[in-house]
Amino acid sequence: MIRARTLWAAATAALTLVGVAPAAAQAAPQPPGGATSVRAAPTGTADLPPGWRITGNGTARALEWRSPRAVPPGDARVEFHSGGRLLGVPEPDRDGRTFRLPLDATRAAAPHGLTGLQIRAAGRRLDREPGAAARQRRPAEAPPAKLPPRLPAGTVDPGRPGRYATTTGEYTLDPVRLPGLSAPVEMRGLVVAPKGTTGKRPLALFLHGRHATCYVPGQGEESVTIDWPCADDAKPIPSHRGYRQDQELLASQGYVTVSISANGINGQDGALEDGGAQARSSLVRAHLARWADWAAKTSAAPDAVHRGPKADLSRVLLVGHSRGGEGVDRAAMDSLYPPPADQDGTQGRARWTIRGTVLVGPTAFGQNPVPDVPSLTVLPGCDGDVSDLQGQLYVDGTRGVSRGRALHSAVHITGANHNYFNSEWTPGRAEAPASDDFWEDLEDPDPVCSTDSPTRLTAGQQHRAGATYIATAARLFVAGDDRARELIDGTGRRAPSADPARVLTHAVGAGRGAGFLPDDGVRVTGGGHLCSAVDPDPGAACLGEDARGSSPHFAYWLPERESGRGAVALDWSAPGTATRIRPGAPVSLKGAKSLALRVIVPPGSTGARLDVSVTDAAGRRATLGAVRADGLPGSERTASYWAQERRVPLTAATRAGVDLRRVTTLELTPRSRAGKAWLMDAHAWQPGTPAVRPAPLARVDVGRTTVEEGDSGVRTYHVPVRVSGKGTGTVRMYVMDPSGWGAVERLVTVRSGSPFTDVAVKVTGNQRYGGNTHHNLLVKAVHGSVVGSYAGGVSVEEDDPMPQIRVTPVADEVTEGQPLRWRVSLSEPADVDLGTVLVPVPDGSRPELSTKDVDQDWLLETVGEVPDEEVPLSRLDYFALWASVPPGETDAEVTVPTVTDEVAEPTEYLGLRNTDDEGEPQGPVLTGTVLDAS
């Protein structure tokens, strides 16, 4: 079976960015050369480790990885990486173990080959045993993890049930069609509402995340699938019923609640560029539109809705779990700034007002939060699905984008996993088979997250804590009770109903004013330096290769290097060396009560202490006080480099005569003996929750155009980008190199109703095969803007047939010590590597060529591991030969180097066959014969 490994453009396609100098681009690699005689680069080498292989033929050729165990459908996006860079998002097979990425999509590997292959989900390695890194790096006697201290109780406890009895029911409406999905999506909701209330009541809508969709009752996990619709003998998994405990709590407090089903999206979102965020937003708003109809005409409401009080659509709270979190964030955006009609499944004016969102372990594929809708993001400390806790970007990503009056809170719950916030994803409580998403390593238990660790919560404890903080958000965002703010804004108070969970919080926005941000306008001197959240250079990255675990603040997006995201890094071996942070313009702290700092210290560390000082434009200086912090409990498998909020009062500065209207320098001086810390930001702080009025922001949506290469001439195409909304803003765009190894980055001013900067793709047609090419554009909001569809571009489809490939013997009968050789020939040259994968065919009827009969260096390169005992080559795991013809050439050779020994042996044989699209042998056997030299 013929294979194609796409390395370079199908056409001579050059990307031009109007108004951007070439110097702005990162270094781009040159097309590789190649000799006409190549060694096999087979599956199982360092390039293709065990479990990886190349399969398929023509347009079906793919890079494949197979897991030794089933990978449960989850919310984190599964990604292939090579050499530390993103290759692409593979398609899962129905067996739950196999993932395939079309080789057209692997241009990122082009310059250096498929080296350092990894499969990741939210930063977590799937191709490595749980705890493998920890076993390599953890001391023999690792200290037990310690819980964060128990905080004082707040003045209110929103986790206590209210005074209302509740009523429960379900409704099912006609399914809806959503753009990009072939099958309709169900309209089903579980309603829990208060009884005995008067007047309209606020509405809370819940949206579950991406989970398996179907199961067969009475069968185990092997019956669980992520299909839609379900097979005749299967039932839908009722994920939407998993938040009933949370709904009961809110309903007892007077809220109408509905939890909606999204299995139809979960079963079809694999091919959607945004992971289904826009589809989920459309589904949420389709339900809200029905609730608006029912509020206007109660007689039309289903019985489950009619039994409760009328919903007040001017007071809506959206709660989303995992991909549901990203979905409700997009729904809040779309309600304020409507999306393009052709991308949206729910059109028309929003007849509701979103007062806030709760995002539980959310994905953030677009990293595009809504700055003017208050939010609370729950970060589970033992999340085994969205394990990089990328939802932190719903807090960090709002800084400086709009007016900064909306509160955006992060709530870190030590010992909570991803699944147990939903009872239908919890073993022992779920109707369908369910599991703990934090994989257990029985040989090396995780010190923080193993089920018997003192820092791990039970399912009941975790769900109770989650319900408490959902109710806290409702109390603050919807009911307007400012007493609840101290539970979620970094003040350091707890809600006793969440006990025994240890919960830490920090926030941006609300009562925070001007601040010190680690951006390009800041100058850092002394003992610290600016570092980059995402950078392939270990010297520039905030977390080096020696970090034990990861940081939610530095979660990877899509470009290999990002501007505008960073921190101030401090590393000291003795106290006393100050780090001075000077913004581009003086900062006003006038009217603030305190300076609020968000500071990261390493997990498990203790006793970090920093003196905090400020200096004004006249040189007057005051030490405000000291901040102290201990690290969170963490391990190699957790994202525990998380910022804790610390506040120092400004009274010392007032006494010293510092002009708080013109503060020019923030100074941090270590007072502990040695340590590390990272300053995320520092803001003027005062108590209170100001009213939020959404600003007029420009909205940007990137589309995708697919074109054919053509046979001749040069054609220019343009990336479709629409700017809507209101006002003027700034976005940062990344024009990705088609090879995947580099990007042109630029800040762009956008105005509603005006065209976006022209991003043009020039395609030169030809009549040679070269595979498909993708020119991708990424956009992220910086100021005065929001971004809906963040990724798109121009895809160039190959319209020339792939050359025919033949494999013929050159030397298929040799004396030992000589190489077996076969020629791979193309019917015509191509613009990409083309090749074939040959797999061995066992033959028990005659002697086979073995591991002792071939060159040992070649064998090690081929299979990655040479067994001590003699084994026929056909019996080796992962043994296969990849024969590749370089671009522009028409033939190459694949060889098997044999060796001479002193042992008299019979004639030995090696059989090879091509493979089909699934990697299974097919076609005639190519036989190599090796004669004894003695």
C-alpha angles and dihedrals in degrees: 000000000000121000133195124203105197111216107156142022122304086223130018089272119178123188116217126188114202111236096007121118116227089236089073091068124091116243111289122209124240121241109272122248123220143197119241091237114059135174118237115271095201134184109275099041125116085271092052109027124199111299094030128099143150116249140169139053131256111331089358095063111125147168107244135196124186121198120218087227136034115276107217115228106262144169100254113090113247110229137185115223131190125189090353093305132107114260098180147280112291126215116246120232122229090252090071091230107071126076125185130192118192108243090231085071096053099078088123087076094051104101097047106019127245096314128157093013116195136168114216139178115195089337094310117125111235094180093063131069113259109268095014093128091044092054089053096048109024117101115250090250104036112189114247116260116259126216120240112257120277109256126222116268119262125237092257133035112206091184092076114101117252130233100266129098114224140227126208135201144139134234131201121195133179111293120254133228115233127191114265095018120102098199123055119255123236122250102212130143140180110218123202113177138169123258125217098026127134128223128000118331129207118260127231117193122196126202121189124216137243110305136142111297108203140034139172112239113242094021128098135241091300088072093056115104140167096226128132126236097025121243118262094260094045134082129215114257105242097226090155090067092060096089098055092116090056091045092051091053094050093043091053086056093053104269126132106225135192129181113200131207121238104175090125090062095041090055094051109030096091093094096043115108093221095044091250100302094132092045091052091049090052091050093049092049092046088059092044089052089055091048089051089052092050092048088055094044112021093182090069094056122108116253093256089058097038092057092066132058122282112279120242104224091190088071110050129158118194119205119190131178120209109317084005086063092057088045095056091044088056090045090055089050094046091050090058101031111026118225125234110289095236091057096046130082095191115052131178136068117315109251093192140063122228107216095182147334134231114206114193114198089330130189116234104193091154097036086214110135125180105248099198100049113079114240142188117202119198113211112196109213092213099040107156095181110043085024098163089061090228089172086086085085089072084071104033094039094061096063112117094354097108139350094311096227097120116088115237112189133187117205114195115199113195114222098013120130128205104255106045095075083076116057091205088062093048123095112241093021102053125092091218128044111290138176146193107269092210099082114227120229104201093190094053113019117206109250092222109028110029111116093249095048114115088230095057120095125221118241091256094049092049096048091048091052091049092050090049094055093044087055089047091056090049090050092053106031100037107022093037095225103157091193088077092059095081089063094063110021103074096268090124105243128131136214105234092212088070092058133157088029114099108225129186125185142189133172149187128212128024108077093007118107133179117350153173111267125183095238135131093279095060124095118206123195137168122034099350139057142197113267133191123243092213119025132132089218107090089205092059099037119096092228117045129210090268094062114126100226129338143276129247088212091061099044113154119251121180110288115074089230127032130195123209095037120094149096141230107263122209124189120172137171095188134025125259110050107118127214113214121204116196119183121210091255133022115277122226116224092168113142095014123126098208145000109247115207127189107210131180121206125179117277113266094015121130139202103021108165129182129182112222121213136169132203127199131217091269093055097255109147135194134179106226097193141275133294122209129194141175121203123256118253105272147160140187088280100051135076095229102145088103128153120247120204117240126177132202121191120243094221093103090056091051091050091049092052095246111166100237090191091068111035110165104175138039113197127198117191121186114229098175118087098252138345152113132258140168123210111214095183145313125223139182106256136199130163123262141071110250122210113265123224113181113242122231100260132179115242123214125198123181119209134190130239122197118204138170120250096232129211100262145357132044121281127188121215129181130221105243110238124168125200116199137147120070136296135015127293147156130251133180114230130194118202102201121217110242089239089059091233104110143000142218107234127197142161109236130194112224128195125191110253093016125104120261121244107288112256106189130190118202114204123191111204123220141162098245126099115251110148129241123315128207123202105193131197123196125192132192129182118249107167137349093003147085127209123216111172099028101180134051141110143149121313117200113206120209110240099180122091119252113252118256114253128211129188114208132171120259096171111357095153114052142151115253111274091044124092125251107232136194128180121226109205132189123210087225137355121277133202092236138047111279124188151143133245115225119196126194121255116215115230116187094179097076141018114290131211107261141198091267093055098063137062108283097216090052091048092050090050090047103049103016093231131051115210118228094229124064111265130175110253089236090062096055119109114246095004111152137130124237112201112193131191111205121233113282093017129104104206145023137171134240117205140193108201112214126197135220120241135178094243121105106234138172121249110289130209140207120196121199132183137183119247135231128234091284093050094256120139118261139162130033123332118254106214125206118196124201118194123206114256096209 
